[in-house]
Amino acid sequence: MKKGLALFLTMLIALFAATHFAYAQRSSTIVITHANLIDGISNEVRRDVTVVIADGRISRIETGAGSVPAGASIIDLKGRWLLPGFIDAHVHIADLRAARTALTSGVTTARALGVNHFADIGIRELNHAGAVDVPDVISAGYHVRPQPAEDFFLDAPKLRDLIGGVSGTEAVRRLVRAMIERGADVIKIMATERAGLPETDPRKRVFTDEELAAAVDEARKAGLFVAAHAHGDEGAAAAVRAGVRSIEHGTYLSDQTLALMKERGTFLVPTIATVIDLIEPGGDYDNAQLSIRGRAMLPRVRETTAKAYKMGVKIVVGTDTGYGPTSNRRVSHEIVELVGVGMTPMDAIKAATSISAECLGIHKRTGSIQPGMEADLIAVERDPLADVRNLQDVVLVVNNGKVALHRLGW
């Protein structure tokens, strides 16, 4: 029943998006008027703002009505709230339907951290070619882990000697190079076992210091960051020492590891909302053993995130979902969780926009609303600073300067 309802809602949103924004596509220039602007950088709200979008980028921002270029499409927000598009820093989007679902929820950029058959790279390339309107995807390909997914060897049969396992620095380097050769934008490595499988222990470390350092070194040669999956403190600390860009999850991080992250500028992507998904029926997991595990993990990851924020570690929003038919977690839910552990609403919004962009290394082109930036924008009806739950109801999405969702007239 839940799966059928989720699929129906996804199709309904897609239908509305297709039928209610065609007028805004007649011109490459869009003017958004009467907006309350949260730009993703400033702590102040700008009232009654006009934003001009031309050729996919933000051309100018003016207070008041401003001047409207001839032939421009006008979107009057009538006092609604305009923000940068969400950047979901931890997804597992594996098909175009899921990518479109993410977009209609307000995600204009997503970092895919592990899918089979390099589907994330295919989605990225279709988007860059203009064949589909979906979020920009920062792609990792497969996880780098001691036992690679069997499907990986269907894509890379030349590495068949690793089918029995990846051990030693050279084997790790070969696996990293395989991702780079297929066009990965980022490398995802497992520093501990997963939480989302009943047979694994999320505290357990899986790679040595030398193996983690080899992965980071190989990625750096190609100019790529490394994201490390790590729940347990030992594996996470080793990953931070190795030089990873971000720790994904970080459930059991010690104060010492958090201090090291602050010192080295390592980002934390806590994915609190997905731990709630472990606990609750339905969703991406729906397993009794994982529900028990999630109940133990939830207070710890909340505590870790609160400490990290107070210590000045940069917090980033990631949902750890695939946006598939069973997915029931969104960026807005993670923002609510971040506010719940003590972040200000503005800082939590930045964690999903400009800080996330910084983590991904794309902050010079997206993640904030400034002249010259890519026109990736969303609008919500009510003030998200008064109640961040208002971010759950996105009424407008502009993706690369094109309207992808328009629900303002209802």
RAWO-V387544 format. One record per pair of residues at least 4 apart in sequence whose ideal C-beta (glycine too) atoms are under 6 Angstrom apart, sorted by the first residue. I is the first residue (numbers start at 0). J is the second residue. Records with the same first field share a line. If there is no record, write none. Layout:
# RAWO-V387544
I->J / J
This chain:
# RAWO-V387544
1->281
2->324
5->324
6->324
9->100
12->103
15->19
16->103 / 404
19->405
20->402 / 405
23->72 / 402
26->70 / 71 / 72
27->54
28->53 / 68 / 71
29->52 / 72
30->51 / 67 / 71 / 73
31->50 / 74
32->49 / 75
33->47 / 75 / 76 / 77 / 78
34->48 / 76 / 81
35->44 / 46 / 80
36->45 / 48 / 81
37->82
38->367 / 368
39->83 / 352 / 353 / 366 / 367
40->353 / 367
42->345
48->62
49->61 / 65
50->60
51->58 / 59
52->57 / 374 / 400
53->58
55->374 / 399 / 400
56->373 / 374
57->370 / 372 / 374
59->370
61->65
67->71
76->378
79->378 / 380
80->379
81->378
82->377
83->352 / 366 / 367 / 368
84->107 / 375 / 376 / 377
85->105 / 106 / 330 / 351
86->108 / 355 / 356 / 366
87->106 / 109 / 318 / 330
88->110 / 268 / 315 / 317 / 355 / 358
89->112 / 247 / 268 / 270 / 317 / 319
90->109 / 111
91->113 / 114 / 321
92->97 / 98 / 111 / 321 / 322
93->114 / 118 / 321
95->131
97->321 / 322 / 323
98->122 / 133
99->133
100->322
101->106 / 109 / 134 / 322
102->133 / 134 / 403
103->404
104->329
105->377 / 393 / 396
106->134
107->134 / 375 / 398
108->134 / 135 / 365
109->134 / 136
110->137 / 359
111->119 / 136 / 138 / 139
112->139 / 187 / 226
113->142 / 187
114->118 / 119
115->150
116->154
117->140 / 181
119->136 / 138
120->138 / 182
122->136
123->136 / 138
125->130 / 131
126->131 / 133
132->403
137->184 / 185 / 359
138->183 / 184
139->183 / 185 / 187
140->178 / 181 / 183
141->148 / 151
142->187 / 189
143->174 / 175 / 188 / 214
144->189
145->164 / 165 / 205
146->164
147->151
151->155
152->156 / 159 / 162
155->177
161->165
165->170 / 174
166->170
168->209 / 210 / 213
171->210 / 213 / 214
172->213 / 217
175->186 / 214 / 217 / 218
178->183 / 186
179->183 / 221
185->223 / 224 / 226
186->218 / 223 / 225
187->226
188->214 / 225 / 227
189->205 / 228
190->227 / 229 / 234 / 238
191->201 / 203 / 204 / 229 / 230 / 231 / 234
192->199 / 200 / 201 / 203
193->199
194->201 / 230
197->288
201->230
202->231
204->233 / 234
206->210 / 211
208->237
211->237 / 238 / 241
212->241
215->225 / 241 / 242
218->223 / 225
224->244
225->243 / 244
226->245 / 247
227->238 / 243 / 246
228->247
229->234 / 235 / 238 / 246
230->248 / 250 / 251
231->251
232->236 / 251 / 252 / 253 / 256
235->246 / 252 / 256
236->256
238->243
239->259 / 260 / 265
245->266 / 268 / 358
246->267
247->268
248->270
249->267 / 269 / 303
250->296 / 299 / 300
251->299
252->256 / 257 / 303
257->306 / 307 / 310 / 312
260->265 / 312
261->310 / 311 / 312
266->313 / 315 / 358
267->307 / 312 / 314
268->315 / 317
269->300 / 304
270->317 / 319
271->300 / 336
272->328 / 332 / 333 / 336
273->319 / 328
274->293 / 296 / 297 / 300
276->282 / 283 / 284 / 328
277->284 / 289 / 293
278->290 / 293 / 294
280->285
281->285
282->327
283->325 / 326
284->289
293->297
296->300
301->340
304->340
305->340 / 341
307->312
308->314 / 342
313->354
314->350
315->350 / 354 / 355 / 358
316->330 / 333 / 350 / 351 / 355
318->328 / 333
320->326 / 328
321->326
322->326
328->332
330->351
331->390 / 391
334->347 / 351 / 387 / 390
335->387 / 388
337->342 / 347 / 350
338->342 / 344 / 347 / 387
342->346 / 347
344->384 / 387
349->353 / 354
350->354
351->355
352->366
353->366 / 367
356->361 / 362 / 365 / 366
357->362
361->365
362->366
364->373
365->373 / 375
374->397 / 400
376->397
377->393 / 396
378->394 / 395
379->383 / 389 / 390 / 393
380->394
381->389
383->387 / 389 / 390
394->406 / 407
395->405
396->403 / 404
397->402
398->403
